[in-house]
Amino acid sequence: MSSVQRNVDHALAYPEPPASPLWHRHGAKARPLTDAQKRRNRELLDLAQRTTRPAHHRDPDPPQVPRPKNPRARDRR
């Protein structure tokens, strides 16, 4: 019998590395939010979704500043 395995995923040349320790929580879990905190979060989220943020102002005619010449650029003639 042949020693070739037929059910091998050849896309994985190496085994997957172990997960980062940062992915695991150690210690106490976070406290659940109080009803007042949940209500305040909902109100702030609602307010943020209803208000419009000021658009980024872009100067329609910016001053033209000459670009410095690149000393390594080829001379195109």
Beta strands, then each sheet from edge to edge (+ up, - down):
end
